[in-house]
Amino acid sequence: LDLVAEQLGLDSLRFACDDVHNLEGYGTFDVTFCSGLLYHLDDPIAFLKTIATCTRTLLILHTHFASDEIPLLFPYLSDLTTNEGVPGRWAEEHPETSTEEEIVARRWASLDNKRSFWVEKRHLLQTLIELGFPVVFEQYNSMHHVVDDNYNAENGRSMFVAVTVPGAG
């Protein structure tokens, strides 16, 4: 990882392998990159609040979000409901009967929570604005030149770039 920082010429670039709930212990960042994580949490709004306190300038967020229809690849998503004051859908991370070995074997899923909450897109965007990111961009073609399919569009996933504005709020 030191090689990455060296090759990029970023002396202050740091990597950590830790529980995301410990993020505040690492101080503040000019840029925070959160990819493929938010939709594995049962408290995504609380985590976004943590990210907001730790991010000075820019948040790059690549995540699934809930929509009116359940994507074909995720038939296990719940009906629309509310969590942390926002609408979305629950997703099962692990069956209730999963052993610790089975949970660890599913490396793509959460280790601690049995289910996660996918926030509805419009409420995700509104939350970002309320947390101090008044400028939010969405990149619609984030996979266009890499994968010739409509995975992001068909499965409620997108890349958001949220920017703080000095002196705003």
MDAnalysis code that builds the backbone (N, CA, C; Angstrom):
import MDAnalysis as mda
import numpy as np

u = mda.Universe.empty(507, n_residues=169, atom_resindex=np.repeat(np.arange(169), 3), trajectory=True)
u.add_TopologyAttr("name", ["N", "CA", "C"] * 169)
u.add_TopologyAttr("resid", np.arange(1, 170))
u.add_TopologyAttr("resname", ["LEU", "ASP", "LEU", "VAL", "ALA", "GLU", "GLN", "LEU", "GLY", "LEU", "ASP", "SER", "LEU", "ARG", "PHE", "ALA", "CYS", "ASP", "ASP", "VAL", "HIS", "ASN", "LEU", "GLU", "GLY", "TYR", "GLY", "THR", "PHE", "ASP", "VAL", "THR", "PHE", "CYS", "SER", "GLY", "LEU", "LEU", "TYR", "HIS", "LEU", "ASP", "ASP", "PRO", "ILE", "ALA", "PHE", "LEU", "LYS", "THR", "ILE", "ALA", "THR", "CYS", "THR", "ARG", "THR", "LEU", "LEU", "ILE", "LEU", "HIS", "THR", "HIS", "PHE", "ALA", "SER", "ASP", "GLU", "ILE", "PRO", "LEU", "LEU", "PHE", "PRO", "TYR", "LEU", "SER", "ASP", "LEU", "THR", "THR", "ASN", "GLU", "GLY", "VAL", "PRO", "GLY", "ARG", "TRP", "ALA", "GLU", "GLU", "HIS", "PRO", "GLU", "THR", "SER", "THR", "GLU", "GLU", "GLU", "ILE", "VAL", "ALA", "ARG", "ARG", "TRP", "ALA", "SER", "LEU", "ASP", "ASN", "LYS", "ARG", "SER", "PHE", "TRP", "VAL", "GLU", "LYS", "ARG", "HIS", "LEU", "LEU", "GLN", "THR", "LEU", "ILE", "GLU", "LEU", "GLY", "PHE", "PRO", "VAL", "VAL", "PHE", "GLU", "GLN", "TYR", "ASN", "SER", "MET", "HIS", "HIS", "VAL", "VAL", "ASP", "ASP", "ASN", "TYR", "ASN", "ALA", "GLU", "ASN", "GLY", "ARG", "SER", "MET", "PHE", "VAL", "ALA", "VAL", "THR", "VAL", "PRO", "GLY", "ALA", "GLY"])
u.atoms.positions = np.array([
    [0.812, -1.197, 0.000],
    [0.000, 0.000, 0.000],
    [0.853, 1.257, 0.000],
    [2.022, 1.191, 0.619],
    [2.932, 2.332, 0.559],
    [3.331, 2.605, -0.891],
    [3.416, 1.543, -1.686],
    [3.751, 1.684, -3.095],
    [2.685, 2.500, -3.821],
    [1.413, 2.288, -3.494],
    [0.330, 3.060, -4.110],
    [0.511, 4.543, -3.804],
    [0.731, 4.875, -2.549],
    [0.927, 6.274, -2.161],
    [2.132, 6.858, -2.873],
    [3.206, 6.080, -2.955],
    [4.425, 6.548, -3.614],
    [4.197, 6.775, -5.106],
    [3.559, 5.811, -5.770],
    [3.316, 5.919, -7.206],
    [2.387, 7.075, -7.550],
    [1.441, 7.353, -6.673],
    [0.504, 8.452, -6.904],
    [1.057, 9.796, -6.444],
    [2.167, 9.763, -5.741],
    [2.757, 11.004, -5.243],
    [1.917, 11.642, -4.146],
    [1.241, 10.826, -3.371],
    [0.375, 11.319, -2.304],
    [0.955, 10.904, -0.957],
    [1.771, 11.769, -0.392],
    [2.457, 11.456, 0.865],
    [1.500, 11.200, 2.020],
    [0.335, 11.829, 2.003],
    [-0.588, 11.688, 3.131],
    [-1.630, 10.590, 2.921],
    [-1.533, 9.833, 1.829],
    [-2.475, 8.756, 1.561],
    [-2.307, 7.664, 2.609],
    [-3.422, 7.273, 3.241],
    [-3.390, 6.245, 4.271],
    [-4.431, 5.183, 3.986],
    [-4.116, 3.960, 4.330],
    [-5.051, 2.852, 4.223],
    [-5.195, 2.228, 5.608],
    [-6.385, 1.752, 5.918],
    [-6.620, 1.074, 7.187],
    [-7.584, -0.079, 6.965],
    [-7.367, -1.160, 7.655],
    [-8.276, -2.297, 7.627],
    [-8.913, -2.351, 9.011],
    [-10.185, -1.950, 9.079],
    [-10.847, -1.817, 10.369],
    [-12.357, -1.860, 10.152],
    [-13.092, -1.887, 11.208],
    [-14.548, -1.802, 11.168],
    [-14.923, -0.364, 10.785],
    [-15.839, -0.201, 9.847],
    [-16.216, 1.147, 9.396],
    [-16.784, 2.000, 10.519],
    [-17.300, 1.348, 11.537],
    [-17.855, 2.112, 12.661],
    [-16.760, 2.791, 13.488],
    [-15.503, 2.506, 13.180],
    [-14.368, 3.142, 13.854],
    [-13.776, 4.281, 13.025],
    [-14.456, 4.702, 11.977],
    [-13.928, 5.704, 11.052],
    [-13.495, 6.989, 11.744],
    [-14.283, 7.477, 12.692],
    [-13.960, 8.745, 13.350],
    [-12.605, 8.718, 14.043],
    [-12.145, 7.564, 14.429],
    [-10.854, 7.439, 15.099],
    [-9.667, 7.749, 14.201],
    [-9.902, 7.868, 12.915],
    [-8.820, 8.145, 11.971],
    [-8.707, 9.622, 11.604],
    [-9.526, 10.469, 12.200],
    [-9.445, 11.907, 11.940],
    [-10.304, 12.329, 10.770],
    [-9.860, 13.395, 10.094],
    [-10.619, 13.916, 8.954],
    [-9.851, 13.702, 7.660],
    [-10.602, 13.741, 6.576],
    [-10.040, 13.467, 5.255],
    [-10.485, 14.554, 4.286],
    [-9.633, 14.876, 3.332],
    [-10.034, 15.793, 2.264],
    [-11.065, 15.109, 1.383],
    [-10.815, 13.843, 1.068],
    [-11.712, 13.061, 0.207],
    [-12.005, 11.727, 0.896],
    [-13.260, 11.329, 0.868],
    [-13.658, 10.018, 1.387],
    [-14.246, 9.222, 0.233],
    [-13.764, 7.997, 0.056],
    [-14.236, 7.103, -0.991],
    [-14.945, 5.933, -0.320],
    [-16.233, 5.798, -0.597],
    [-17.051, 4.738, -0.004],
    [-17.717, 3.971, -1.136],
    [-17.215, 2.781, -1.408],
    [-17.710, 2.011, -2.548],
    [-18.138, 0.617, -2.103],
    [-19.384, 0.262, -2.419],
    [-19.865, -1.080, -2.138],
    [-20.010, -1.388, -0.659],
    [-20.230, -0.369, 0.144],
    [-20.292, -0.561, 1.588],
    [-21.625, -0.137, 2.195],
    [-22.107, 1.028, 1.810],
    [-23.269, 1.619, 2.472],
    [-24.467, 0.675, 2.524],
    [-24.717, -0.040, 1.451],
    [-25.884, -0.918, 1.378],
    [-25.691, -2.227, 2.139],
    [-24.561, -2.391, 2.818],
    [-24.344, -3.553, 3.686],
    [-24.517, -3.197, 5.162],
    [-24.957, -1.973, 5.442],
    [-25.107, -1.522, 6.826],
    [-26.572, -1.476, 7.228],
    [-26.842, -1.716, 8.501],
    [-28.212, -1.593, 8.990],
    [-28.497, -0.185, 9.494],
    [-27.463, 0.651, 9.510],
    [-27.599, 2.045, 9.949],
    [-26.928, 3.002, 8.957],
    [-27.353, 2.985, 7.680],
    [-26.658, 3.787, 6.668],
    [-26.708, 5.292, 6.932],
    [-27.777, 5.795, 7.503],
    [-27.868, 7.236, 7.770],
    [-26.876, 7.623, 8.858],
    [-26.787, 6.832, 9.905],
    [-25.807, 7.098, 10.968],
    [-24.396, 7.077, 10.388],
    [-24.120, 6.132, 9.485],
    [-22.781, 6.072, 8.891],
    [-22.519, 7.280, 7.994],
    [-23.522, 7.720, 7.249],
    [-23.344, 8.927, 6.439],
    [-23.062, 10.144, 7.325],
    [-23.677, 10.192, 8.496],
    [-23.390, 11.287, 9.436],
    [-21.940, 11.226, 9.885],
    [-21.433, 10.036, 10.133],
    [-20.022, 9.873, 10.499],
    [-19.125, 10.320, 9.362],
    [-19.440, 9.886, 8.153],
    [-18.648, 10.303, 6.989],
    [-18.637, 11.825, 6.874],
    [-19.778, 12.455, 7.085],
    [-19.876, 13.921, 6.961],
    [-18.971, 14.623, 7.967],
    [-18.859, 14.074, 9.176],
    [-17.990, 14.711, 10.175],
    [-16.516, 14.486, 9.869],
    [-16.210, 13.469, 9.085],
    [-14.816, 13.137, 8.773],
    [-14.348, 13.659, 7.420],
    [-15.235, 14.235, 6.633],
    [-14.903, 14.644, 5.260],
    [-14.906, 16.155, 5.126],
    [-13.773, 16.700, 4.688],
    [-13.654, 18.149, 4.535],
    [-14.150, 18.657, 3.187],
    [-13.962, 17.900, 2.118],
    [-14.215, 18.449, 0.788],
    [-15.124, 17.615, -0.099],
    [-14.844, 16.327, -0.220],
    [-15.475, 15.533, -1.269],
    [-15.772, 14.120, -0.783],
    [-16.964, 13.630, -1.101],
    [-17.338, 12.246, -0.849],
    [-17.658, 11.595, -2.190],
    [-17.013, 10.489, -2.454],
    [-17.324, 9.678, -3.628],
    [-18.019, 8.430, -3.094],
    [-19.278, 8.263, -3.466],
    [-20.115, 7.203, -2.909],
    [-20.668, 6.343, -4.040],
    [-20.288, 5.081, -4.065],
    [-20.803, 4.141, -5.051],
    [-21.634, 3.126, -4.285],
    [-22.931, 3.093, -4.544],
    [-23.809, 2.277, -3.712],
    [-25.076, 1.847, -4.429],
    [-25.678, 0.791, -3.907],
    [-27.036, 0.431, -4.305],
    [-27.988, 1.328, -3.528],
    [-29.186, 1.522, -4.066],
    [-30.224, 2.271, -3.380],
    [-31.558, 1.606, -3.687],
    [-32.538, 1.869, -2.845],
    [-33.872, 1.309, -3.055],
    [-34.636, 2.154, -4.062],
    [-35.558, 1.500, -4.755],
    [-36.429, 2.210, -5.688],
    [-37.841, 1.624, -5.562],
    [-38.747, 2.113, -6.395],
    [-40.133, 1.641, -6.339],
    [-40.263, 0.157, -6.679],
    [-39.383, -0.304, -7.558],
    [-39.436, -1.703, -7.977],
    [-38.232, -2.459, -7.421],
    [-38.438, -3.731, -7.141],
    [-37.343, -4.577, -6.658],
    [-36.570, -5.093, -7.874],
    [-35.244, -4.864, -7.912],
    [-34.448, -5.348, -9.043],
    [-34.482, -6.874, -9.149],
    [-34.408, -7.392, -10.355],
    [-34.471, -8.830, -10.581],
    [-33.372, -9.594, -9.849],
    [-32.188, -9.000, -9.741],
    [-31.080, -9.681, -9.075],
    [-31.216, -9.716, -7.558],
    [-32.145, -8.944, -7.013],
    [-32.275, -8.850, -5.560],
    [-33.726, -9.097, -5.114],
    [-34.272, -10.272, -5.425],
    [-35.672, -10.542, -5.079],
    [-35.910, -10.621, -3.571],
    [-34.848, -10.722, -2.801],
    [-34.965, -10.839, -1.352],
    [-35.151, -9.488, -0.654],
    [-35.136, -8.383, -1.390],
    [-35.370, -7.079, -0.766],
    [-36.799, -7.012, -0.236],
    [-36.956, -6.358, 0.903],
    [-38.277, -6.252, 1.534],
    [-39.167, -5.260, 0.798],
    [-40.414, -5.209, 1.211],
    [-41.296, -4.135, 0.765],
    [-40.747, -2.825, 1.293],
    [-41.157, -1.710, 0.688],
    [-40.712, -0.401, 1.170],
    [-41.153, -0.207, 2.616],
    [-40.236, 0.273, 3.430],
    [-40.484, 0.515, 4.841],
    [-39.625, 1.695, 5.270],
    [-39.517, 1.941, 6.558],
    [-38.746, 3.073, 7.056],
    [-37.721, 2.598, 8.085],
    [-36.538, 3.173, 8.031],
    [-35.467, 2.921, 8.995],
    [-34.704, 4.226, 9.162],
    [-34.368, 4.586, 10.356],
    [-33.635, 5.826, 10.639],
    [-34.345, 7.055, 10.061],
    [-35.661, 6.971, 9.949],
    [-36.444, 8.103, 9.472],
    [-36.520, 8.265, 7.967],
    [-35.981, 7.308, 7.210],
    [-36.026, 7.408, 5.745],
    [-36.586, 6.120, 5.145],
    [-37.256, 6.232, 3.991],
    [-37.781, 5.034, 3.328],
    [-36.674, 4.234, 2.639],
    [-36.925, 2.959, 2.529],
    [-35.994, 2.076, 1.832],
    [-36.447, 0.640, 1.954],
    [-35.516, -0.260, 1.709],
    [-35.828, -1.688, 1.749],
    [-34.750, -2.428, 2.552],
    [-35.182, -3.405, 3.326],
    [-34.254, -4.267, 4.048],
    [-33.765, -5.375, 3.122],
    [-32.502, -5.764, 3.295],
    [-31.912, -6.890, 2.572],
    [-31.285, -7.825, 3.591],
    [-31.470, -9.100, 3.388],
    [-30.853, -10.080, 4.282],
    [-29.376, -10.222, 3.942],
    [-28.519, -10.049, 4.920],
    [-27.077, -10.247, 4.733],
    [-26.715, -11.717, 4.974],
    [-27.319, -12.306, 6.014],
    [-27.061, -13.695, 6.387],
    [-28.354, -14.302, 6.913],
    [-28.611, -15.540, 6.603],
    [-29.745, -16.203, 7.241],
    [-29.538, -16.230, 8.755],
    [-30.613, -16.155, 9.490],
    [-30.545, -16.137, 10.965],
    [-29.754, -17.318, 11.518],
    [-29.766, -18.439, 10.829],
    [-29.110, -19.646, 11.333],
    [-27.637, -19.748, 10.933],
    [-27.077, -18.712, 10.295],
    [-25.692, -18.763, 9.822],
    [-24.708, -18.905, 10.975],
    [-23.713, -19.746, 10.758],
    [-22.630, -19.874, 11.729],
    [-21.594, -18.793, 11.446],
    [-20.680, -18.597, 12.382],
    [-19.622, -17.603, 12.179],
    [-18.776, -17.956, 10.961],
    [-18.493, -19.234, 10.752],
    [-17.718, -19.679, 9.589],
    [-18.436, -19.336, 8.285],
    [-19.739, -19.551, 8.242],
    [-20.524, -19.242, 7.043],
    [-20.535, -17.738, 6.775],
    [-20.626, -16.948, 7.833],
    [-20.626, -15.490, 7.674],
    [-19.290, -15.012, 7.135],
    [-18.200, -15.514, 7.681],
    [-16.867, -15.118, 7.225],
    [-16.645, -15.559, 5.775],
    [-17.204, -16.703, 5.394],
    [-17.051, -17.198, 4.020],
    [-17.739, -16.287, 3.007],
    [-18.762, -15.541, 3.432],
    [-19.463, -14.613, 2.543],
    [-18.802, -13.245, 2.672],
    [-17.594, -13.115, 2.230],
    [-16.777, -11.913, 2.423],
    [-17.424, -10.643, 1.872],
    [-18.306, -10.772, 0.927],
    [-18.941, -9.586, 0.335],
    [-20.012, -9.007, 1.241],
    [-20.435, -9.735, 2.246],
    [-21.532, -9.292, 3.107],
    [-21.000, -8.745, 4.431],
    [-21.904, -8.190, 5.207],
    [-21.564, -7.662, 6.520],
    [-21.197, -8.798, 7.468],
    [-20.306, -8.505, 8.404],
    [-19.966, -9.504, 9.414],
    [-20.849, -9.394, 10.644],
    [-21.279, -8.179, 10.986],
    [-21.954, -7.955, 12.259],
    [-23.479, -7.911, 12.199],
    [-24.037, -7.385, 11.136],
    [-25.498, -7.295, 11.090],
    [-26.072, -8.349, 10.156],
    [-27.214, -8.878, 10.550],
    [-27.871, -9.927, 9.763],
    [-28.614, -9.365, 8.561],
    [-28.971, -8.077, 8.622],
    [-29.655, -7.458, 7.488],
    [-29.150, -6.032, 7.319],
    [-29.351, -5.530, 6.132],
    [-28.890, -4.179, 5.796],
    [-30.063, -3.383, 5.238],
    [-29.870, -2.071, 5.161],
    [-30.958, -1.209, 4.704],
    [-30.500, -0.390, 3.509],
    [-31.244, -0.501, 2.412],
    [-30.984, 0.268, 1.202],
    [-31.907, 1.475, 1.220],
    [-31.341, 2.661, 1.313],
    [-32.108, 3.907, 1.364],
    [-32.647, 4.224, -0.028],
    [-33.863, 4.742, -0.093],
    [-34.409, 5.210, -1.364],
    [-33.522, 6.327, -1.915],
    [-33.325, 6.326, -3.212],
    [-32.391, 7.256, -3.848],
    [-32.661, 8.718, -3.488],
    [-33.891, 9.184, -3.602],
    [-34.166, 10.603, -3.346],
    [-33.862, 10.975, -1.900],
    [-34.057, 10.039, -0.975],
    [-33.768, 10.314, 0.433],
    [-32.272, 10.214, 0.715],
    [-31.577, 9.386, -0.031],
    [-30.124, 9.337, 0.059],
    [-29.543, 10.687, -0.360],
    [-30.018, 11.208, -1.484],
    [-29.544, 12.504, -1.969],
    [-29.897, 13.626, -0.995],
    [-31.114, 13.613, -0.474],
    [-31.534, 14.636, 0.484],
    [-30.685, 14.575, 1.757],
    [-30.379, 13.377, 2.199],
    [-29.538, 13.216, 3.392],
    [-28.155, 13.803, 3.155],
    [-27.574, 13.547, 2.002],
    [-26.261, 14.116, 1.695],
    [-26.298, 15.640, 1.754],
    [-27.338, 16.220, 1.189],
    [-27.471, 17.691, 1.216],
    [-27.599, 18.179, 2.656],
    [-28.446, 17.522, 3.442],
    [-28.653, 17.923, 4.831],
    [-27.397, 17.765, 5.683],
    [-26.518, 16.856, 5.297],
    [-25.299, 16.612, 6.060],
    [-24.141, 17.518, 5.665],
    [-24.407, 18.477, 4.792],
    [-23.358, 19.439, 4.454],
    [-22.711, 19.262, 3.103],
    [-23.340, 18.488, 2.245],
    [-22.868, 18.313, 0.869],
    [-23.922, 18.915, -0.065],
    [-23.953, 20.245, -0.197],
    [-25.031, 20.882, -0.960],
    [-24.942, 20.664, -2.470],
    [-23.807, 20.169, -2.945],
    [-23.647, 19.894, -4.374],
    [-23.437, 18.391, -4.525],
    [-24.373, 17.730, -5.213],
    [-24.280, 16.285, -5.410],
    [-24.447, 15.989, -6.893],
    [-23.472, 15.276, -7.444],
    [-23.511, 14.863, -8.843],
    [-23.701, 13.358, -8.896],
    [-24.381, 12.894, -9.931],
    [-24.519, 11.464, -10.157],
    [-23.891, 11.122, -11.494],
    [-23.042, 10.114, -11.492],
    [-22.416, 9.669, -12.724],
    [-23.224, 8.491, -13.261],
    [-23.922, 8.715, -14.343],
    [-24.798, 7.684, -14.898],
    [-24.048, 6.608, -15.672],
    [-22.912, 6.936, -16.202],
    [-22.200, 5.989, -17.052],
    [-20.938, 5.457, -16.385],
    [-20.965, 5.261, -15.068],
    [-19.748, 4.877, -14.358],
    [-19.172, 3.545, -14.824],
    [-19.940, 2.704, -15.459],
    [-19.430, 1.429, -15.961],
    [-19.527, 1.339, -17.485],
    [-19.935, 2.404, -18.146],
    [-20.235, 2.366, -19.573],
    [-19.101, 1.783, -20.418],
    [-17.874, 2.189, -20.180],
    [-16.774, 1.733, -21.033],
    [-16.097, 0.472, -20.502],
    [-16.525, 0.004, -19.342],
    [-15.914, -1.173, -18.755],
    [-16.779, -2.410, -18.985],
    [-18.047, -2.276, -18.755],
    [-18.973, -3.391, -18.877],
    [-20.111, -2.968, -19.796],
    [-20.303, -3.732, -20.852],
    [-21.341, -3.381, -21.814],
    [-22.676, -3.989, -21.397],
    [-23.194, -3.518, -20.259],
    [-24.516, -3.943, -19.828],
    [-25.143, -2.821, -19.002],
    [-26.331, -3.057, -18.515],
    [-27.060, -2.034, -17.763],
    [-27.160, -2.371, -16.289],
    [-26.131, -3.019, -15.729],
    [-26.180, -3.463, -14.337],
    [-26.582, -2.334, -13.394],
    [-25.903, -1.204, -13.476],
    [-26.190, -0.101, -12.550],
    [-27.626, 0.379, -12.680],
    [-28.067, 0.611, -13.887],
    [-29.421, 1.133, -14.107],
    [-30.486, 0.115, -13.701],
    [-30.269, -1.143, -14.028],
    [-31.275, -2.168, -13.749],
    [-31.317, -2.595, -12.287],
    [-30.260, -2.325, -11.544],
    [-30.168, -2.827, -10.176],
    [-30.035, -1.738, -9.123],
    [-30.418, -0.513, -9.468],
    [-30.415, 0.553, -8.486],
    [-29.061, 0.797, -7.864],
    [-28.069, 1.057, -8.686],
    [-26.726, 1.339, -8.187],
    [-26.184, 2.524, -8.968],
    [-25.463, 3.391, -8.265],
    [-24.916, 4.555, -8.948],
    [-23.717, 5.102, -8.193],
    [-23.001, 5.986, -8.868],
    [-21.862, 6.703, -8.285],
    [-22.308, 8.136, -8.034],
    [-22.148, 8.583, -6.787],
    [-22.490, 9.946, -6.412],
    [-21.221, 10.648, -5.961],
    [-21.070, 11.889, -6.368],
    [-19.975, 12.729, -5.925],
    [-20.596, 13.902, -5.180],
    [-20.338, 13.967, -3.886],
    [-20.942, 14.996, -3.024],
    [-19.845, 15.955, -2.577],
    [-20.107, 17.226, -2.722],
    [-19.095, 18.258, -2.476],
    [-19.546, 19.198, -1.374],
    [-18.630, 19.474, -0.459],
    [-18.913, 20.504, 0.541],
    [-18.622, 21.860, -0.107],
    [-19.239, 22.899, 0.390],
    [-19.008, 24.249, -0.125],
    [-18.568, 25.104, 1.064],
    [-17.341, 25.620, 1.045],
    [-16.871, 26.433, 2.166],
    [-17.810, 27.610, 2.431],
    [-18.171, 27.778, 3.689],
    [-19.025, 28.895, 4.084],
    [-20.514, 28.642, 3.906],
    [-20.880, 27.502, 3.286],
    [-22.309, 27.201, 3.120],
    [-22.878, 26.683, 4.438],
    [-24.116, 26.984, 4.679],
    [-24.791, 26.472, 5.864],
    [-24.346, 27.182, 7.041],
])
